Structures are given as C-alpha cells and as structure tokens.
C-alpha cells in the first residue's frame, strides 16, 4: 500500500521523512492512553506500515518499559539522534536520555524545548505514521504540542466513567480549537473480565465513549476491556499485539488501527509541501 501525507494545521508543513503524525490524547492520566498508543502503533506496523512512536510524556515516560527498550540513542552525525527500535517500531523518549529513577524536575519552557528536540532532532526513517503518546491534560505542554507540531489528526482515549469523559471532552475541544481533526474515540477499560470465571462487568459504566463520539459526530473506533493480560504484557515489554497476535485484545487493537488508517486516508492530501516557495523582497 502507498500511504501519502495529509494536510496539517494552517501555517505548518509535514515533517521530512514523516508522512502523518497522529496524537493519542486523553485529557487526563490513568485511562490507559499509553498502552493504547503503543498497541495502535504496533497494529499499524503489523499491517505493513512504517511506524514510529514518540513518548511526549516528559514527567512520566513509559514507552521504554512498554517496548522493552533501554540504552541511549546514538548519533551518527552529532546532530540527530537515531531512534531505538522495539518490535519493529522506531521510538524515542526522554526515558532513554535520563536515568530510570531520575525525575524530570523541569518547568514548562524546558519541557517544551525537550519535546521539540525529541521530535525534530530524531532521525526518523521514512515513516508512514508517527504516533505521539501525548502528555495528560490540556495545559501548556499539550497545547504547545497541538499548536506547533504538524498533526494529521488526533485520537481521544477515555474510559466510560463520567469523570474521565469530562476531561476527554476538554482534550477534544483543544484539538478542535487548533484545527486538528479528531479521527475518533477509543473507549478503554470498557468492561472488566474476571480471570477466574470470565464474568464481564462494566465497572466504570457503559457506552460513555461511544456516546461522546455520537455527541460530537466523531468516528467510533472501538472499545477495549480492562484485562489483566493486557497490563501484564505491556509491563513486560511485549504488548498484546505482539505477545498474542491472534488474541482477543490484539484483534481489538488491529480493528481500531484499521479504522484509524481509513479515517486518515479520507483526509485531504497535503499540498503545502509541494507548492512553490514565495520569497518577499523589499523594493
């Protein structure tokens, strides 16, 4: 398949060697956004796409553990970092650059600068998709990312719980205000599956994410269970899509990724990169 670049926010152009950047956001922490992001990235790669994953959560980087990666990025030319590769994904994270137990005690401007460097000074190799695991919330860091990074679109991850949905709506509105298309909603922890008897229970409520998608006329990408195996596999550095490719959870992630790719393909193509360069000179 041939994946093309699609339009980004007005005034921005797609990055070299990266055709489409997709933000995975939630509006708050604790809803499984990072687990969803890494499995969606792996599912897109499983379909044959070239995929990268940028961990934009400076204060709580989790991508290194989720992909089972360690070590620091190398540089061939002294200017750009080479991404680390885990399960076929090109990845970078502040977690590769600081000690595992070291906190990032940085203020907003320093965090924004670090994220910009991670994004633009990584030597991404011919990516069809770069998935960005966004920081939680809608504060300065998330807003700067949404305004300054050339995004093809965003995905909102939520649980069915009313508290999570309230913050997910704020994240959704943030992307709408900066003209980033919201490509769909994913409902995580939709139901709990008992490991002993298989009983299914909607402990956080039912259909909250689906209802929010309908409320805002957004694509419904799918629901994922609250399942111990997903947590165990992700913590071990082998997420569900690669740990059990034919498992129920992996199939759910693959279906979500397929819908996401289809929604990206339906967006307008990028024309800013191919247009003539206009130079203004004083006379």
PyMOL commands that set and color helices and strands:
alter all, ss='L'
color gray80, all
select helices_A, chain A and resi 33-46+63-67+94-96+108-120+140-148+162-177+208-215+228-235+240-243+248-265
alter helices_A, ss='H'
color red, helices_A
select strands_A, chain A and resi 21-25+51-55+84-86+89-93+129-133+153-158+182-187+192-193+200-201+220-223
alter strands_A, ss='S'
color yellow, strands_A
deselect
rebuild
show_as cartoon
